[in-house]
Amino acid sequence: MARAAASPKAVARVSAERFDQWLVIAAIAIMAAGLLFNFGAAWVNANVAALAPSSIVLIQGALLAGAFAVGVLGGDRDRLTWLLILWLMIVWWVGLSLFRQAANPKYLGDIAAFPIFVLMGTVVRLRMIPPFLVVIQILAVVIGLWEAIDPVGYGVSIDVAKYYANTRGVEATIYDPDLTGLYLNATRPVGRLLLPQLGIHRVSSLFLEPVSLGNWTVVVTIFLCTLWRRMALWMRVVLIGGNAVLLVMCDGRFAIIASVAVIGACLIAPKLPRGITLAFPPATMILLAIVRALGALPSGGDTLSGRLAKSLYYFERQSLTELFGLNASVPGYTFDSGWTYFAQTQSVLGFIAFWCLLCLMLPLRTVEAKRFIIGVTLFFALSMPVSNSFISIKAAGVLFVCYGCLRRWQREEGVDDEKPALAPPPAASAEMPRGRRPALTGTRLARRSA
């Protein structure tokens, strides 16, 4: 007997499910590309053809466009909210560009990545994040070990210095024949802080710079604190062990401080008031000013204290024109002072608006969400005095995706750690057949299905 033809509704449902699966695959691929495109581009620049600065702009633009398309096609009812936020950001950028009489698309990309990747994050499911992190972590460790063992081979194959010279106009050559091709900060004048007896340089691995590799370990720490209950034991072991290896190899001073701070803050996150994250940037600035006034923040030299002192000085010396983002160009020194860079590219008003959105747009109904927002905002606030890289796609892209995941998960699954179940389990009675278990409701059902 011939099989009955599937109903149009069934066919449409199967087609929709397959379409959703392809969107998820595309979202994961874009996340991976956001982390790895610099490494791939550096290899192409060293082995195939020299790349121009416009090539990197096009790649980043393509990533943002792809993330936007995935988010719009697969996003839920949240999409209108984030499209409105993106539109307001574009209007703000256009307004500043008119005042400056110059339009730099990079300044728009710096802030537009937030709503675009959050929108794409509504397509990805929370359970997909840990395996993704494990794969990237293993790759980072393997490439990092290759660089540590054979720095000459890594330098010839990737040639980070040549890549940054061609695509950023940055002369960052190391005058050491054993480290040819590596980025300038692969060594420090004062030597290594962690295990100097290893006799290796500061490793960059997939991320081309030791600082960016250190930022990756902080990102992993945030996810460990956030998704600990949703990770298998072997995943925790891989991520923690990988972080330990990478921190030693990159000799990340800031990464160690930030990781310890994130862990401590996440442990007490459920007890903290929601609005505390709004105070992180001004609190960081005030704390540095107090430490400097006490004479405990010496300036000068390539030391952490020296960089903090210079960053504070750069922010304080800004004119009103710079503070409100009305200058046509941004000085190079702002790259080492994130809050100065952000003020001059977005204006201090734009920075305040961005920070409020970041802190307040994520519902905090679960421990996961509370730990996540505390970890992300603390990481960003601690990064601002030393670098502007915290808003780059490779540092923040995967965090913004998780932001969108958490928003959708909490809303769709009805998860809420602060409220009781939606209905109490029915008591045993004559109406309930013997041997049947009460149905799961509320939070318990949501957690099982998530």
C-alpha positions as CSV (number, residue, x, y, z in Angstrom):
1,M,0.0,0.0,0.0
2,A,1.5,3.3,-1.0
3,R,2.5,5.6,1.8
4,A,0.1,8.5,2.3
5,A,1.4,11.8,1.2
6,A,2.5,14.1,3.9
7,S,0.2,17.0,4.7
8,P,1.2,20.5,3.6
9,K,1.5,21.5,7.3
10,A,3.9,18.6,8.0
11,V,6.1,19.5,5.0
12,A,6.2,23.2,6.0
13,R,7.1,22.2,9.5
14,V,10.0,20.0,8.3
15,S,11.2,22.7,6.0
16,A,11.1,25.3,8.7
17,E,13.1,23.0,11.0
18,R,15.8,22.4,8.4
19,F,16.0,26.1,7.7
20,D,16.5,26.8,11.5
21,Q,19.2,24.1,11.5
22,W,21.1,25.9,8.7
23,L,20.7,29.2,10.5
24,V,22.3,27.7,13.6
25,I,25.2,26.3,11.6
26,A,25.7,29.7,10.0
27,A,25.7,31.4,13.4
28,I,28.3,29.0,14.8
29,A,30.4,29.5,11.7
30,I,30.2,33.3,12.0
31,M,31.2,33.0,15.7
32,A,34.2,30.9,14.8
33,A,35.2,33.2,11.9
34,G,35.0,36.2,14.3
35,L,37.6,34.5,16.5
36,L,39.8,33.1,13.8
37,F,39.7,35.4,10.8
38,N,42.8,37.4,11.8
39,F,44.9,34.2,12.0
40,G,43.6,33.0,8.6
41,A,44.2,36.4,7.1
42,A,47.7,36.5,8.5
43,W,48.5,33.2,6.9
44,V,47.2,34.4,3.6
45,N,49.2,37.6,3.9
46,A,52.4,35.6,4.6
47,N,52.0,32.8,2.1
48,V,49.5,33.8,-0.7
49,A,49.2,37.6,-1.3
50,A,49.7,40.8,0.6
51,L,46.5,42.1,2.1
52,A,45.5,45.8,2.2
53,P,43.7,47.5,5.1
54,S,40.5,47.5,3.1
55,S,40.6,43.6,3.0
56,I,40.2,43.5,6.8
57,V,37.4,46.1,6.7
58,L,35.6,44.0,4.1
59,I,36.0,40.8,6.2
60,Q,34.7,42.5,9.4
61,G,31.9,44.0,7.4
62,A,31.0,40.6,5.9
63,L,30.9,39.1,9.4
64,L,28.6,41.8,10.7
65,A,26.4,41.5,7.6
66,G,26.2,37.7,8.0
67,A,25.4,37.9,11.7
68,F,22.7,40.5,10.9
69,A,21.1,38.3,8.2
70,V,21.1,35.2,10.5
71,G,19.6,37.2,13.4
72,V,16.9,38.8,11.2
73,L,15.9,35.5,9.5
74,G,16.0,33.4,12.6
75,G,15.4,35.8,15.4
76,D,12.3,35.7,17.6
77,R,10.1,38.5,18.7
78,D,13.2,40.2,20.2
79,R,14.4,41.2,16.7
80,L,12.3,44.4,16.6
81,T,13.9,45.6,19.9
82,W,17.5,45.0,18.6
83,L,16.7,46.4,15.2
84,L,15.5,49.6,16.8
85,I,18.7,49.8,18.9
86,L,20.8,49.3,15.8
87,W,18.9,52.0,14.0
88,L,19.5,54.4,16.8
89,M,23.2,53.6,16.8
90,I,23.3,54.3,13.1
91,V,21.5,57.6,13.5
92,W,24.0,58.6,16.3
93,W,27.0,57.7,14.1
94,V,25.6,59.7,11.2
95,G,25.0,62.7,13.4
96,L,28.6,62.6,14.8
97,S,30.0,62.1,11.3
98,L,28.2,65.2,10.1
99,F,29.7,67.2,12.9
100,R,33.1,65.8,12.2
101,Q,32.7,66.1,8.4
102,A,34.2,62.7,8.2
103,A,32.6,59.2,8.3
104,N,34.6,56.3,9.7
105,P,32.7,53.0,9.4
106,K,34.9,51.4,12.0
107,Y,33.4,53.6,14.7
108,L,30.0,52.3,13.8
109,G,31.2,48.7,13.7
110,D,32.6,49.1,17.2
111,I,29.1,49.6,18.8
112,A,26.9,47.9,16.1
113,A,28.5,44.6,16.9
114,F,26.6,44.5,20.2
115,P,23.0,44.5,18.9
116,I,23.9,42.5,15.8
117,F,25.6,39.6,17.6
118,V,22.9,39.7,20.3
119,L,20.3,39.3,17.6
120,M,22.3,36.4,16.1
121,G,22.5,34.9,19.6
122,T,18.8,34.4,19.7
123,V,19.2,31.7,17.0
124,V,21.9,29.8,19.0
125,R,20.9,27.5,21.9
126,L,22.7,27.8,25.2
127,R,23.7,24.1,25.2
128,M,25.8,24.7,22.0
129,I,28.1,27.3,23.6
130,P,30.3,24.9,25.8
131,P,31.3,22.5,23.0
132,F,32.1,25.5,20.8
133,L,34.4,26.9,23.5
134,V,36.1,23.5,24.0
135,V,37.0,23.3,20.3
136,I,38.4,26.8,20.2
137,Q,40.3,26.2,23.4
138,I,41.9,23.0,22.1
139,L,42.9,24.8,18.9
140,A,44.4,27.7,20.9
141,V,46.5,25.4,23.0
142,V,47.7,23.3,20.0
143,I,48.7,26.4,18.0
144,G,50.2,28.0,21.1
145,L,52.4,25.0,21.8
146,W,53.6,25.1,18.2
147,E,54.5,28.7,18.5
148,A,56.3,28.1,21.8
149,I,58.3,25.2,20.5
150,D,59.0,26.5,17.1
151,P,58.7,30.3,17.1
152,V,60.7,30.6,13.9
153,G,58.3,28.3,12.0
154,Y,55.3,30.1,13.4
155,G,56.8,33.5,12.5
156,V,57.5,32.4,8.9
157,S,54.1,30.8,8.4
158,I,52.0,33.5,10.1
159,D,54.3,36.5,10.1
160,V,52.2,38.6,12.5
161,A,54.5,41.7,12.1
162,K,54.1,41.8,8.4
163,Y,50.3,41.3,8.7
164,Y,50.0,44.3,11.0
165,A,52.3,46.4,8.9
166,N,50.2,45.7,5.7
167,T,46.8,45.9,7.2
168,R,47.1,48.3,10.1
169,G,50.1,50.4,9.1
170,V,51.8,49.4,12.4
171,E,55.6,48.8,12.4
172,A,56.0,46.1,15.0
173,T,59.0,44.1,14.0
174,I,61.1,42.4,16.7
175,Y,64.8,42.7,16.2
176,D,65.6,39.2,17.3
177,P,66.4,36.5,14.7
178,D,64.8,33.8,16.9
179,L,61.5,35.7,17.0
180,T,61.3,37.1,13.5
181,G,57.7,37.6,12.3
182,L,56.2,37.8,15.8
183,Y,54.4,40.9,17.1
184,L,56.5,43.5,19.0
185,N,54.9,42.7,22.4
186,A,56.0,39.1,22.3
187,T,58.8,40.2,24.6
188,R,59.0,42.6,27.5
189,P,62.0,44.6,28.6
190,V,61.6,43.4,32.1
191,G,61.2,39.8,31.1
192,R,58.5,37.3,31.8
193,L,56.4,37.4,35.0
194,L,55.2,33.7,35.0
195,L,57.7,30.9,35.0
196,P,60.6,32.8,33.4
197,Q,62.7,29.6,33.6
198,L,60.7,28.3,30.6
199,G,62.8,30.6,28.4
200,I,60.0,31.2,26.0
201,H,58.5,34.4,24.6
202,R,55.0,35.6,25.2
203,V,52.9,33.4,23.0
204,S,50.0,34.7,20.8
205,S,48.5,31.5,19.3
206,L,45.4,32.0,17.2
207,F,45.0,35.6,18.3
208,L,48.3,37.0,17.0
209,E,48.9,39.1,20.1
210,P,49.6,38.0,23.7
211,V,47.1,40.5,25.0
212,S,44.4,39.2,22.8
213,L,45.2,35.6,23.9
214,G,45.0,36.8,27.5
215,N,41.6,38.3,26.8
216,W,40.4,35.0,25.4
217,T,41.3,33.3,28.7
218,V,39.1,35.9,30.6
219,V,36.2,35.2,28.2
220,V,36.6,31.5,28.9
221,T,36.6,32.2,32.6
222,I,33.3,34.2,32.3
223,F,31.7,31.2,30.5
224,L,33.0,28.8,33.1
225,C,31.4,30.9,35.9
226,T,28.2,31.3,33.9
227,L,27.6,27.9,32.5
228,W,29.3,25.7,35.1
229,R,26.1,23.8,35.9
230,R,25.5,23.2,32.2
231,M,29.0,21.8,31.4
232,A,30.1,18.2,31.6
233,L,33.1,17.4,33.8
234,W,35.4,16.8,30.8
235,M,34.5,20.2,29.4
236,R,35.4,21.9,32.6
237,V,38.7,20.1,32.7
238,V,39.6,21.1,29.2
239,L,38.6,24.7,29.6
240,I,40.3,25.1,33.0
241,G,43.5,23.2,32.0
242,G,43.6,25.1,28.7
243,N,43.3,28.4,30.5
244,A,46.2,27.5,32.8
245,V,48.4,26.6,29.9
246,L,47.5,29.7,27.8
247,L,47.9,32.1,30.8
248,V,51.4,30.9,31.4
249,M,52.3,30.9,27.7
250,C,51.0,34.5,27.0
251,D,52.3,35.7,30.4
252,G,49.1,37.6,30.9
253,R,49.4,40.0,33.8
254,F,46.1,41.7,33.1
255,A,44.4,38.4,32.2
256,I,45.3,36.9,35.6
257,I,44.0,39.9,37.5
258,A,40.8,40.1,35.5
259,S,40.2,36.3,35.8
260,V,40.5,36.4,39.6
261,A,38.3,39.5,39.8
262,V,35.6,37.8,37.5
263,I,35.6,34.6,39.6
264,G,35.3,36.5,42.9
265,A,32.5,38.8,41.5
266,C,30.6,35.9,40.0
267,L,30.6,34.0,43.2
268,I,28.7,36.8,44.9
269,A,26.8,37.9,41.8
270,P,23.4,36.6,43.1
271,K,23.7,38.8,46.1
272,L,24.6,42.0,44.3
273,P,22.1,44.7,43.3
274,R,21.3,44.9,39.6
275,G,22.5,48.5,39.2
276,I,26.0,47.9,40.5
277,T,27.3,47.1,37.0
278,L,26.5,50.7,35.9
279,A,29.1,51.9,38.4
280,F,32.0,49.7,37.2
281,P,33.6,52.2,34.8
282,P,33.5,55.3,37.0
283,A,34.5,53.2,40.0
284,T,37.5,51.9,38.1
285,M,38.5,55.4,37.2
286,I,38.0,56.8,40.7
287,L,40.0,53.9,42.2
288,L,42.9,54.6,39.9
289,A,42.8,58.3,40.7
290,I,42.9,57.5,44.4
291,V,45.8,55.1,44.0
292,R,47.7,57.7,41.9
293,A,47.1,60.4,44.6
294,L,48.6,58.0,47.2
295,G,51.7,57.7,45.1
296,A,51.1,54.0,44.4
297,L,50.7,54.3,40.7
298,P,54.1,55.2,39.2
299,S,54.0,56.3,35.6
300,G,56.4,55.5,32.8
301,G,57.8,52.2,31.5
302,D,56.2,49.2,30.0
303,T,54.7,48.1,33.2
304,L,51.1,47.5,34.2
305,S,51.1,50.5,36.6
306,G,52.8,52.7,33.9
307,R,50.1,51.8,31.4
308,L,47.3,52.5,33.9
309,A,48.8,55.9,34.8
310,K,49.2,56.9,31.2
311,S,45.6,55.8,30.4
312,L,44.2,57.9,33.2
313,Y,46.3,60.9,32.0
314,Y,45.1,60.5,28.5
315,F,41.4,60.6,29.6
316,E,41.9,63.6,31.8
317,R,43.7,65.7,29.2
318,Q,40.9,65.5,26.6
319,S,39.4,68.7,25.4
320,L,35.6,69.1,25.3
321,T,35.7,68.6,21.5
322,E,37.5,65.2,22.0
323,L,35.3,64.2,24.9
324,F,32.1,64.7,22.9
325,G,33.6,62.9,19.9
326,L,33.7,65.8,17.5
327,N,37.3,65.3,16.2
328,A,37.6,63.9,12.7
329,S,40.4,61.5,13.7
330,V,41.5,59.7,16.8
331,P,45.1,59.8,18.1
332,G,47.0,56.5,18.1
333,Y,47.6,56.6,21.9
334,T,43.9,56.0,22.5
335,F,44.4,52.4,21.4
336,D,46.0,51.8,24.8
337,S,43.3,53.7,26.6
338,G,39.9,52.1,26.0
339,W,37.8,54.7,27.7
340,T,39.6,57.5,25.9
341,Y,39.1,55.8,22.6
342,F,35.4,55.2,23.3
343,A,34.8,58.8,24.3
344,Q,36.5,60.2,21.2
345,T,34.8,57.7,18.7
346,Q,31.3,57.6,20.3
347,S,31.4,60.7,22.5
348,V,31.0,60.4,26.3
349,L,27.2,60.5,25.8
350,G,27.3,57.6,23.4
351,F,29.5,55.7,25.7
352,I,27.1,56.2,28.6
353,A,24.1,55.1,26.4
354,F,26.0,51.9,25.3
355,W,27.0,51.0,28.8
356,C,23.4,51.4,30.1
357,L,22.1,49.2,27.3
358,L,24.7,46.5,28.0
359,C,23.9,46.5,31.7
360,L,20.1,46.7,31.6
361,M,18.9,44.8,28.5
362,L,19.5,41.4,29.9
363,P,16.8,40.1,32.3
364,L,18.4,38.7,35.5
365,R,16.0,36.0,36.4
366,T,18.6,33.2,36.8
367,V,22.0,32.7,38.4
368,E,23.5,32.2,35.0
369,A,22.3,35.6,33.8
370,K,23.5,37.4,36.9
371,R,26.9,35.9,36.8
372,F,27.2,36.5,33.1
373,I,26.4,40.2,33.2
374,I,28.7,40.8,36.2
375,G,31.5,38.9,34.5
376,V,31.2,40.7,31.2
377,T,30.8,44.3,32.6
378,L,33.6,43.8,35.0
379,F,35.9,42.5,32.3
380,F,35.1,45.4,30.0
381,A,35.5,47.9,32.9
382,L,38.9,46.5,33.8
383,S,40.0,46.4,30.2
384,M,39.2,50.1,29.5
385,P,42.3,51.5,31.2
386,V,44.7,49.4,29.2
387,S,43.2,48.7,25.7
388,N,40.3,49.3,23.3
389,S,40.3,45.6,22.3
390,F,37.5,44.7,24.6
391,I,34.9,45.8,22.0
392,S,36.5,43.9,19.1
393,I,34.7,41.0,17.5
394,K,37.3,38.5,18.6
395,A,36.9,39.5,22.2
396,A,33.3,40.4,22.5
397,G,31.5,38.7,19.7
398,V,31.0,35.3,21.4
399,L,30.0,37.2,24.7
400,F,27.3,39.1,22.8
401,V,26.0,35.9,21.2
402,C,25.6,34.4,24.7
403,Y,23.8,37.6,25.8
404,G,21.2,36.8,23.1
405,C,21.1,33.1,24.1
406,L,20.4,34.0,27.7
407,R,17.6,36.5,26.8
408,R,15.8,33.9,24.7
409,W,16.4,31.0,27.1
410,Q,15.0,32.8,30.1
411,R,11.9,34.1,28.3
412,E,11.0,30.9,26.3
413,E,11.7,28.4,29.1
414,G,10.1,30.5,31.8
415,V,13.2,30.0,34.0
416,D,13.3,32.0,37.2
417,D,15.5,31.2,40.2
418,E,13.8,33.8,42.4
419,K,10.2,32.6,42.1
420,P,8.5,29.3,43.1
421,A,7.2,26.9,40.5
422,L,4.2,28.1,38.6
423,A,2.0,25.5,40.3
424,P,2.7,23.1,43.2
425,P,2.8,19.4,42.4
426,P,-0.6,17.8,42.9
427,A,-1.0,15.9,46.1
428,A,-1.7,12.2,46.0
429,S,-5.4,11.6,46.0
430,A,-8.0,9.1,44.9
431,E,-8.2,10.8,41.5
432,M,-4.5,10.2,40.8
433,P,-3.8,6.6,39.7
434,R,-1.3,4.7,41.8
435,G,2.2,4.6,40.5
436,R,2.0,7.9,38.5
437,R,4.4,10.7,39.3
438,P,3.2,14.3,39.6
439,A,3.9,16.3,36.4
440,L,6.9,18.7,36.4
441,T,5.9,22.3,36.4
442,G,7.4,25.7,36.3
443,T,11.2,26.0,36.9
444,R,11.8,22.3,37.1
445,L,10.2,21.6,33.7
446,A,12.1,24.5,32.2
447,R,15.5,23.3,33.5
448,R,14.8,19.8,32.2
449,S,13.9,21.0,28.7
450,A,16.6,23.6,28.4
